[in-house]
Amino acid sequence: MAQLRRDYQKFSDRATEVIAVGPEQAKPFTKWWHEHKMPFIGIPDPDHAIAEGLYRQQSKIFKGGRMPALAVIDRDMKVRFMHY
């Protein structure tokens, strides 16, 4: 997240938006988001509706749960790149 915060302007300069989805409940997620002054959009997803439902983010019990994922999604909502 710190790297995304540092590089956010590079994405913005290319007409690209960064959106982070976190597994926490809304209240702690929002508190952390504001404390760390994240310049991009953050969405709490405690029920994993976005992560699992829309983007099939993987969960591996032997690796500690949810695997980090990065998706590049175009304006038509088509996934152009996915990395777990």
C-alpha positions as a Markdown table, in Angstrom:
| # | Residue | x | y | z |
|---|---|---|---|---|
| 1 | Met | 0.0 | 0.0 | 0.0 |
| 2 | Ala | 2.8 | 2.4 | 0.8 |
| 3 | Gln | 4.3 | 1.8 | -2.7 |
| 4 | Leu | 0.9 | 2.5 | -4.3 |
| 5 | Arg | 0.6 | 5.7 | -2.2 |
| 6 | Arg | 4.1 | 6.8 | -3.4 |
| 7 | Asp | 3.3 | 6.0 | -7.0 |
| 8 | Tyr | -0.3 | 7.2 | -7.2 |
| 9 | Gln | 0.6 | 10.4 | -9.1 |
| 10 | Lys | 2.1 | 8.3 | -11.9 |
| 11 | Phe | -1.2 | 6.4 | -12.3 |
| 12 | Ser | -3.2 | 9.6 | -12.1 |
| 13 | Asp | -1.0 | 11.2 | -14.8 |
| 14 | Arg | -2.0 | 8.3 | -17.1 |
| 15 | Ala | -5.7 | 8.8 | -16.5 |
| 16 | Thr | -5.8 | 5.6 | -14.4 |
| 17 | Glu | -7.5 | 5.2 | -11.1 |
| 18 | Val | -6.3 | 3.0 | -8.2 |
| 19 | Ile | -8.9 | 1.3 | -6.1 |
| 20 | Ala | -8.0 | -0.9 | -3.2 |
| 21 | Val | -10.4 | -3.4 | -1.7 |
| 22 | Gly | -9.8 | -4.6 | 1.8 |
| 23 | Pro | -11.3 | -7.5 | 3.8 |
| 24 | Glu | -11.9 | -5.4 | 7.0 |
| 25 | Gln | -15.2 | -4.0 | 8.4 |
| 26 | Ala | -16.0 | -0.5 | 7.3 |
| 27 | Lys | -15.1 | 1.3 | 10.5 |
| 28 | Pro | -11.5 | 0.0 | 11.1 |
| 29 | Phe | -10.9 | 0.1 | 7.3 |
| 30 | Thr | -11.9 | 3.8 | 7.1 |
| 31 | Lys | -9.9 | 4.6 | 10.2 |
| 32 | Trp | -6.7 | 3.0 | 8.9 |
| 33 | Trp | -7.3 | 4.6 | 5.4 |
| 34 | His | -7.5 | 8.1 | 6.8 |
| 35 | Glu | -4.6 | 7.6 | 9.3 |
| 36 | His | -2.4 | 6.6 | 6.5 |
| 37 | Lys | -3.6 | 9.4 | 4.2 |
| 38 | Met | -4.2 | 7.1 | 1.2 |
| 39 | Pro | -4.8 | 9.3 | -1.9 |
| 40 | Phe | -6.9 | 6.8 | -3.8 |
| 41 | Ile | -10.2 | 5.0 | -3.3 |
| 42 | Gly | -10.5 | 2.3 | -0.7 |
| 43 | Ile | -13.5 | 0.0 | -0.3 |
| 44 | Pro | -14.1 | -2.2 | 2.7 |
| 45 | Asp | -15.2 | -5.7 | 1.6 |
| 46 | Pro | -15.8 | -7.7 | 4.8 |
| 47 | Asp | -18.1 | -10.2 | 3.1 |
| 48 | His | -15.7 | -10.6 | 0.1 |
| 49 | Ala | -18.5 | -9.8 | -2.4 |
| 50 | Ile | -16.1 | -7.8 | -4.5 |
| 51 | Ala | -12.9 | -9.8 | -4.0 |
| 52 | Glu | -14.4 | -13.2 | -4.4 |
| 53 | Gly | -17.7 | -12.5 | -6.2 |
| 54 | Leu | -16.5 | -10.2 | -8.9 |
| 55 | Tyr | -12.8 | -10.9 | -9.3 |
| 56 | Arg | -12.4 | -14.4 | -7.9 |
| 57 | Gln | -9.6 | -13.5 | -5.5 |
| 58 | Gln | -8.2 | -16.7 | -4.1 |
| 59 | Ser | -8.1 | -17.8 | -0.5 |
| 60 | Lys | -5.5 | -20.4 | 0.7 |
| 61 | Ile | -5.9 | -21.7 | 4.2 |
| 62 | Phe | -2.3 | -23.0 | 4.3 |
| 63 | Lys | -0.9 | -19.6 | 3.3 |
| 64 | Gly | -2.8 | -17.6 | 5.9 |
| 65 | Gly | -6.0 | -16.8 | 4.1 |
| 66 | Arg | -6.7 | -14.4 | 1.4 |
| 67 | Met | -3.9 | -14.0 | -1.2 |
| 68 | Pro | -3.1 | -10.5 | -2.3 |
| 69 | Ala | -4.4 | -9.7 | -5.8 |
| 70 | Leu | -3.8 | -7.0 | -8.4 |
| 71 | Ala | -6.3 | -6.4 | -11.2 |
| 72 | Val | -6.1 | -4.1 | -14.1 |
| 73 | Ile | -9.7 | -3.3 | -15.3 |
| 74 | Asp | -10.6 | -1.2 | -18.2 |
| 75 | Arg | -13.4 | 1.4 | -18.5 |
| 76 | Asp | -15.7 | -1.3 | -19.8 |
| 77 | Met | -15.1 | -3.3 | -16.6 |
| 78 | Lys | -13.2 | -6.0 | -18.5 |
| 79 | Val | -10.3 | -7.5 | -16.6 |
| 80 | Arg | -7.1 | -6.9 | -18.6 |
| 81 | Phe | -4.6 | -8.4 | -16.2 |
| 82 | Met | -4.9 | -10.3 | -12.9 |
| 83 | His | -2.1 | -11.3 | -10.6 |
| 84 | Tyr | -2.3 | -13.2 | -7.3 |
